[in-house]
Amino acid sequence: MTSTIPLEAPAPMLHLTPRLPPGQKHVIVIGGGFAGLNAAKSLARDSRVQVTLIDQRNHHLFQPLLYQVATAGLRPSDIAVPIRAQFTGMRNVGVHLGRVRQVGLQEKWVEVEDDSGHAVRASYDFLVLACGAQHSYFGRSEWEAHAPGLKTLEQATEIRRRILSAFEQAENEFDPERQRALLNFVVVGGGPTGVELAGAIADIARTVLVKDFRRINPSSARVLLVEAGARLLPAFTEDLSHRAARDLTELGVEVRTSSRVTAVDAEGIQIGDERIEAGNVFWGAGVEADKLTRVLGAELDRAGRVKVSADLSIPGFPDAFVVGDAAHIDIGGQVIPGLAPAAIQSGHWAARNIVASIDGRPRVPFRYRDKGIMATIGKHRAIAQTGSLRLTGFIAWVAWLFVHVLYLIGFKNRVTVFLEWTWSYLFAKRGARLITQRDWKLRA
């Protein structure tokens, strides 16, 4: 039995690792995010393993700071590094640019498609699937065109374009009603992405752009954060959640909880019977695993994540592992959250169990070390919790800065981001306020 949909014409086998030395194992890692990158780095230390890392993009992205790119606080290159550069000098790691379309768990192959649409197959001894997650529109995929999410650099620069363009268009608009709508920003979803994005939009409107326009007052922009649940940031304790809502309100963000969005279009949103006109709507209301998990034939949860065994392998397929945001990891009735530390730990752990299998040793069930959660609410404000420790305000914000700089890959990126944040803190300036066009062609 195969775990994939039969193909009319199987793609040719791709020899990414020809003539392996006797005893060397080929491990394919799908995805260059936190989980995949760390799995590959761990495996690279063992000369008995040949690793092929496959990703549809050539860069590793630090997703927790995407909202900073979307609000002109950082440049894309500040939070992204070439994947190949992470394996310079590692002869047993190869990087392949392409999109995995099919996986044959029974026969142990993956099918990869390049930008031209040409598909090939590659065989493996072990597989690490770390394909990550994407935003969920809860069955309303047509909303995406009007309310982009925030998972990729392309989405971040598109949101930046929309935000900055809204102020420029409002400056040129003579109709007061239309001008007001252009300066209405709606963020759907009260998780960390929504909270951080809403706070940053309010901050840029009130401290960065406020002196740059002549006909409009940017600080009059309305920023509305809409959450279907009873409170923001449900992963945090109730007191921290309320603190975040209070901080957002003081920044000028209008917080609406217990409010479910029922329609999204080019002119705004609908919440039940209430219509809200808005020039910009941004989405952060839910996530689901990459659609690749749906071709595996494995058991999935409601978010499309693979329900893995204790050693992170797919039940029934001990040589295939799922890690990071694509994995449903249940430890003692608690599902591990989709956070960077969890992804990093699961990537390392899958690599550890692969090496154990090669050695003939028993595998070890995954043990998660909870390093806490954090969220920033504009400049100077944040909340954090780890164990019984709770931080708020400026102290939490400083801790948030330190942790995020620490997790960035590359010394240059750490220095650049630290300097950008220092400059922004001291002078209320943002150096990445570029409006890029979607059309690359020059117009006459």
N, C-alpha and C positions, 0 to 999 in steps of 0.2 A: 504494500500500500504506500502510495506517495502522499506527501503533505501539501502538494501544490496542485494547481489546475493543470491538466495535461496540455502540452503544447503541440500544435500541428507539426511544426518543424523545429526540433530541438536546436538550440544555438550551439555553435561549435565550442569544444572545450578550450578554455584559455589557460595556457601554461604560464601562469605568473611566477611560478617557482620551478623552473625546469631543472632536472638532474639534481635532486636533493641528495645530499650525502646519506649513506645508510644510517637509519635510525633517527634522522631528523624529521620532525613533524611540521606540517603546514597548518598554521592558525590564521584564519580570516577574521578580521575585526571589522565590523560594519559600523561606521560612525566615528567621527573625530571630535566628539564633544568630550566633556569631563570623563565619562565612563570609558569610552573607547580609547581615548588618548592614554589614560593611565593604565588600562589593560595592556596596550601595546608596549608602553614603556617598561612595565614589569616583566613582560615576556621577553623583551629584547635583551635582558640580562642573561638569558639562558641560551647558549650556543646550539643547543639541540632543537631549537625552535626557529622556524622561518615564518615571519609575520607579514601578512599583506593587509594593510589598512585601506579600506575603501570608503570614500566619502564623495558626495555630489558637489561639495565645495572644497576649495584648496586651503581653507583656513579653519583654525580652531577659534571659536567665538566665546568670549566671556559674557554669557547671556545676562547675568545679574546687572550689568551696567548698560544694557541696551537702551534703557529709558534715558540715559544721559546723552547718548547719541541722538535719540529722537527729540530731545529738547535742547540741542546745540551745546551741551556742556562738554562733550568729548567728540573727537573725530573717530570715524570707523577704525582706522589703523591703531588707535589707542587701545582697543579691546579685542583685537583680532591678530593672530599670528599665523604665518604659513605652516601648514602641517608638516611639510617636508623638512622645514628648518628644525623641527623638534627631534629629527632622527639623523641629523648629519653625523656621519662617521659610524652609524650603526648598520653594519653590512647585512644583518639578518632581518631588516625591516624594509619593506617596500610600500610605497604609497600609490594608490590607483585612483584616479579621478573618474567617478561614474556613479550612477544610481542603481542600487540593487532592486530588481523588479520581482524576482522569484527566489525562493529558497527550497531546495529539495532536502529535507531533513533525513529522509530514509536513505537516499543515495549519496548524501553529503556533498552537495554542490550549491553554488549561488549563481544567479544569472545577473550580469551587470550590463547596463546600457549606457553608452556615452552620449555626448551632446548631439551627435549626428543621428542617433537612433539605432546605431549598430549594437547588437547584443551578443555577448559571449558568456560562456560558463566557466567557472573556476571550481575545482574540487578542493576539499579541505579534510584535515584530520580532526580539527577542533574549530568551532565557530563561536565567536563572541558577538552577539547582536546588541548594539548600543545605538540604535537609530533615533532615540530621543522622542520628543513629543511636539505636538503642534496645537494651535488654539482650536477649541471646539465651539461651533456655533449652534450646537444642539439641534442639528437637522436643518438649519436654515443657512446653508452655504452661500446663498445669494446675498446675505448681509455683508460678507467679507469685502466686497468692492466698496461699500460705503463706510465700513468700520474695520480698518486693518488692525490685525493683531501685532504682537511685538515679540517675534521669535528669531528673526533674521536681520542681517544688516540692511537688506533691501527694504524690509518693512520699517526699520528704524529711520532710514533716510527718507522714505516716503512720508512717514509721520512728521518728520522735521520739515519737509517741504510744505506739507499741508498747514502746519502751525504757523510757520513764518509767512506763507502766502496769505493766510487769513488776515493777518495784520496789514499786509501791503494792500490787499483788496479792500479792506475796510477804510483805509486811508484815502482810497480813490472813489469810494462809494458815497453818493449824495442822498440816497434814500435812507432815512433813519432806521426804518424797520429792517431793511436788508443789511445795513451796517451792524445793527444789533445782533442779527442772526449770525453774521460772519464772526463775531466775537464771542459766540456761545460755543464752548467746548464741552462735550459729553464724554466721560470715560465710563465704560460699562464693565463692572466687576470690581469688587472690593477686596481682592487679594493683594499680595505685595506688588504685583505689576501695576494694578489699577491705582493703588494708593500712592506709589512712588511717582507714577506718571502724572496724576492729577496734581500732586504737590509741586512737581517741577514746572508744570505749565503755569500754575498760579504764581510761582516764584519768578519765572522769566517775565511774565506780564507785569508784575508789580515792582521788580527791582532792576531788570536788565533793559527792557524795551521802553520803560516809562518816559524817558527823555528823548527818544529817538524820532518821535512822530510829531507832526504839527496839527493835523486836523482831528486826530482821535486821541483818546486817553487810554493807552493799553491796560492800565490798572482797572479799567471798568469792565474788562473781559469777565464773562461768567464761566466758571469752571464747575461742572456738575459731575459728581461721582455717584453712580447708581449701582446699588447692590441688592440682589434678590433676597439674600438672607437677612437675618435679624440684626446682624452687626458686621462691621468690617473685620478683616483679618481673623477669621474664626480659628486659625491654628494657634493664635496667641491666647493668653488668659484674658478673661473678660475685662479686667481693669486696664490692661495694656491696649485692648481693642478700643475701649472708650477714650483712653488717652490719645490714641491716634486720630480718632474722629474729632476730638476737641482741638488738637493741633492743626488739623486740616481746616477746620472752621475758622480758626484764628488767621490762617493764611489766606482766607477768602474763598475756600472751596465749599460748595454747597453739597452736603452729604445727604443722600437719600437711601435709606435702608428699607428692607421689606418692599422693594419696588422692582417688579419684574418687567423687563423690556419685552414688548410684544410685537414690535415692528421697527425696522430700520430702513431708511431710504436716503437718497442724496440730500434731502432737506432737513433731516432730523430723526427723532425717535418717537415712539408711542409707548407710554406706560399705562396700560389699561385704557381708560377713556381720555387720558391726558396727552395732549400733543405738545412736544417741545421742539421748536425750530432751532437747528444748530448747523453751523457751517462745517463742523468737524465732529465726527464720532470715532472713538478709538475703543478697541475691544481687548478686554483682559478677563473675561468672565468664566473661562474654563479651559481645561487642556485635555487632550487625548493623545494616546500613543500614535506614533507614525503608522500610516496605513500598511506598512510592510508587515506588521505583526498579524494582520488579517489573512495573509496568505500562508501562514505556517501550519494551520490546522490544529494549533494548540488551544488550550482553554484560556479565555480572556476575561478580564473584569469589565465593568461597564465603561471604563475609559479606554478600552482596547489594549490594556497592558497584559502581558503574558504572566499567568500564575506559575511562578517557578518553584522548583523544589528547594529544600533547605540549603543545598550547595550551589544554588543559582542556575542550575541546569533546567532544561525543559523536560517535564515528566515524560518518560518513555524514550528520550533522546539524550543520553548522558554526555554526549560529546558536543552538545549545543547549549550555550549559555546566553541568558538575557540579563542585561544590567542597565543601571541608570533609570531614566524616566520611562523606558519601555517595559520595565519589570514591575510586577506586583509582588512585592516581597513582604510576606506576613511572618512576623516574629512574635509569638505569644499573643496572637489576636490583634497586634498593632501593625498597620501597614506603614512601611518606611516611606517618608515624604519625598517628593520630587525636588530635592535640593542638591546643590553642587557637592557638599561633603558626602552625602549619601551616594551620589554617582561615582565620585572618586573612590570611595571605599569599596563599592561593589565591583568596580573595574579591577582594582588590585586583587580582590578576593577571587574573582573568576580566574585571573591569571595564576594565582596561587594554587587553585584546585586543578588547573590544567597541568601545571608542573608536577603536582602530586600524582596525577594519573600517569604521567610519563615515567615517574619514578616507581610506580607500582605501590604507592602509599595510599591510605584511605583519605578521602576528601573531608574537609572540615566544614560544618554548617556555618553559614554567614552570621557574623556577629556585628551588629551596628553600634557605632559609638556616636551618640547624639551630641553634636557640638552646638546645639541651640539654633535659634532663628532670629533674624533681624529684619527691620524695615525702616527706611528713612522717609521722613515726611518733610520735604523741603529742606532749606538750608538751616543748620543748627539744631534740627529736631530729628529724633529717631526713637525707636523702641527696640529692645532686645530682651530675650529670655533664654537662659540655659540652666537646666535643673531648677533650683530654687532661686537663682539669681535673676533679678529684674532690673533693667536699666531704662531710663527715659531721658528725654531732653538732650542737652549738649553733650553730656558724658556718653550717652548711647550713640550719638552722632559721631563722636571722635572714634569710638570703638568700631562703628560701622565703616568709617574711612580706613582704619588700620586693617581690618579683616579683608576688605575688598582689594586693597592694594597688595596685601600679602598673597591673595589667591591668584592675582594676575600672573600670566606666564611671560617671562622675559624681563630682565633688569631694565631695559630701555622703556618698556611700557609702564613699569611701576614708577619710574622717575617722571615720565611724561605726564601720567595721570595725576601724580602728587603735585606737580608744578601747576597743572591746569586748575586743579581744585584750590590751590593756594591763591592763585591769581583771581579766580572767581570769588573766593571768600573775601579777599581784601578790597577788590575794586568793583564787585557786582557786574562782571563782564563775562561773556561767553564767546570763545574764539572760533566756534564752528558754525556760525550763523550763515550757512550757504543754502540758497534755494536752488536745488538741482532739478533739471527738467527730465521728464520721463522719455521724451523723444531725443535721441542722440543725434539726429540729422540736423545739419545746419539749414536754416530757412532763408529764403531770399528776402 
